[in-house]
Amino acid sequence: MSLLDQIPVVVETGSAVPEGDPQSHGNADPVLHEVRHALSRLIATGETTKIDLKAMPFGPGDLERLLSVLGTGEVQASIDALGPTRVQETAIPGVWLVDYLNSEANRLALHLEIATVPEILCPQPQDLDDAIAALDARLNPGRSDPPLAS
């Protein structure tokens, strides 16, 4: 028998919590801490943050725990652009869940967005450039001459 056989080996799983316990999660808690830091940055500097949840190596129960801790807020929005996108405020002000689906309702992306308003709900600059002309056309249907400048 060699001396190596005499060395005791203890296998640790990285958690003292038994598997299957609701508290045994790998990546939900680190993401929640990142959300906390992102909220601090939003408050201090106005900097927004997106966290790509679909790219996270979540284990069983991680996404459910994350969403459970964040809860559900009062605001929901649906966008229909190249497939439905659902925006849900969480119970934490400034933290939004944005779920992007394709036309077959398959998830393309799932983000947490830490912002006062999610980016997808803000008008694009090119759309704003056309806004006055669009309103003028609705105010004066059939009129071909440009409106008077104010």
C-alpha positions as CSV (number, residue, x, y, z in Angstrom):
1,M,0.0,0.0,0.0
2,S,1.4,3.4,-0.9
3,L,1.3,6.5,1.2
4,L,-1.3,8.0,-1.2
5,D,-3.9,5.4,-0.1
6,Q,-3.6,6.7,3.4
7,I,-4.7,10.3,2.6
8,P,-8.3,10.9,3.6
9,V,-10.5,12.2,0.7
10,V,-13.7,14.2,1.4
11,V,-16.0,15.1,-1.5
12,E,-17.8,18.4,-1.1
13,T,-20.7,19.5,-3.3
14,G,-20.2,23.2,-2.7
15,S,-23.3,23.6,-0.6
16,A,-24.3,22.4,2.8
17,V,-28.0,22.5,1.8
18,P,-29.4,19.2,0.6
19,E,-30.2,18.9,-3.1
20,G,-33.9,19.5,-3.8
21,D,-34.1,22.1,-1.1
22,P,-35.6,25.4,-2.3
23,Q,-32.4,27.2,-1.2
24,S,-30.0,25.1,-3.2
25,H,-29.5,27.4,-6.2
26,G,-26.3,28.0,-8.2
27,N,-26.8,31.3,-10.1
28,A,-30.0,33.0,-9.0
29,D,-28.4,34.7,-6.0
30,P,-25.4,36.1,-7.9
31,V,-27.7,37.5,-10.5
32,L,-29.8,39.1,-7.8
33,H,-26.7,40.7,-6.4
34,E,-25.8,42.0,-9.8
35,V,-29.3,43.5,-10.0
36,R,-28.7,45.2,-6.7
37,H,-25.4,46.7,-8.0
38,A,-27.2,47.8,-11.3
39,L,-29.9,49.5,-9.3
40,S,-27.2,51.4,-7.4
41,R,-25.6,52.5,-10.6
42,L,-29.0,53.5,-12.1
43,I,-29.8,55.6,-9.0
44,A,-26.3,57.2,-8.8
45,T,-25.5,57.8,-12.5
46,G,-28.6,57.0,-14.6
47,E,-26.7,54.1,-16.2
48,T,-29.0,51.3,-17.4
49,T,-28.1,47.6,-17.4
50,K,-29.3,44.5,-19.3
51,I,-28.7,41.0,-18.0
52,D,-29.2,38.3,-20.5
53,L,-30.9,35.5,-18.6
54,K,-31.0,33.1,-21.5
55,A,-27.2,33.1,-21.6
56,M,-27.0,32.2,-17.9
57,P,-25.9,28.7,-16.9
58,F,-28.9,28.3,-14.6
59,G,-29.4,25.0,-12.8
60,P,-32.8,23.5,-12.0
61,G,-34.9,26.0,-10.1
62,D,-32.6,29.0,-10.6
63,L,-34.8,31.0,-13.0
64,E,-37.9,30.2,-10.9
65,R,-36.1,31.4,-7.7
66,L,-34.9,34.6,-9.4
67,L,-38.4,35.4,-10.7
68,S,-39.9,34.6,-7.3
69,V,-37.6,36.9,-5.4
70,L,-38.2,39.7,-8.0
71,G,-41.9,39.3,-7.9
72,T,-44.4,40.9,-10.2
73,G,-45.2,44.6,-10.4
74,E,-48.2,46.5,-11.7
75,V,-47.1,47.4,-15.3
76,Q,-47.2,45.1,-18.3
77,A,-46.7,46.0,-22.0
78,S,-46.9,43.9,-25.2
79,I,-45.0,44.8,-28.3
80,D,-45.7,43.1,-31.7
81,A,-42.6,43.5,-33.8
82,L,-41.2,40.5,-35.6
83,G,-43.0,38.4,-33.0
84,P,-44.4,39.3,-29.6
85,T,-42.4,40.8,-26.8
86,R,-43.7,41.0,-23.3
87,V,-42.4,43.5,-20.8
88,Q,-43.3,43.0,-17.1
89,E,-42.3,45.2,-14.3
90,T,-41.1,43.3,-11.3
91,A,-42.0,44.1,-7.7
92,I,-38.7,45.9,-7.6
93,P,-39.1,49.4,-9.1
94,G,-36.6,49.9,-12.0
95,V,-36.2,46.2,-12.7
96,W,-38.1,44.9,-15.8
97,L,-38.4,41.4,-17.3
98,V,-38.3,41.6,-21.1
99,D,-39.3,38.3,-22.9
100,Y,-38.6,38.3,-26.7
101,L,-40.4,35.7,-28.8
102,N,-40.4,34.9,-32.5
103,S,-43.6,34.5,-34.6
104,E,-43.8,30.8,-33.5
105,A,-43.8,31.9,-29.8
106,N,-40.3,30.4,-29.2
107,R,-38.2,32.4,-26.8
108,L,-35.4,34.3,-28.5
109,A,-34.1,36.2,-25.5
110,L,-35.0,36.9,-21.9
111,H,-33.5,39.9,-20.3
112,L,-33.6,41.7,-17.0
113,E,-33.4,45.4,-17.7
114,I,-32.6,47.8,-14.9
115,A,-33.8,51.2,-16.1
116,T,-36.5,53.7,-15.4
117,V,-38.2,52.6,-18.6
118,P,-37.2,49.6,-20.7
119,E,-35.4,50.6,-23.9
120,I,-37.9,48.7,-26.1
121,L,-40.6,51.0,-25.0
122,C,-38.8,54.2,-26.0
123,P,-39.4,55.6,-29.5
124,Q,-36.5,55.3,-31.9
125,P,-34.9,58.6,-33.1
126,Q,-35.8,57.9,-36.7
127,D,-39.5,57.4,-35.6
128,L,-39.4,60.8,-33.8
129,D,-38.0,62.4,-36.9
130,D,-41.2,61.4,-38.8
131,A,-43.6,62.2,-35.9
132,I,-44.6,65.7,-36.9
133,A,-45.2,64.8,-40.5
134,A,-47.3,61.8,-39.4
135,L,-49.4,64.0,-37.1
136,D,-49.8,66.7,-39.8
137,A,-51.0,64.1,-42.3
138,R,-53.6,62.9,-39.8
139,L,-54.7,66.5,-39.0
140,N,-55.0,67.4,-42.6
141,P,-56.0,64.3,-44.6
142,G,-55.7,64.8,-48.4
143,R,-53.8,68.0,-48.1
144,S,-50.8,68.0,-50.4
145,D,-49.1,71.3,-49.5
146,P,-46.8,71.3,-46.5
147,P,-48.1,72.8,-43.3
148,L,-47.0,76.3,-42.3
149,A,-44.0,76.6,-40.1
150,S,-44.6,77.7,-36.6
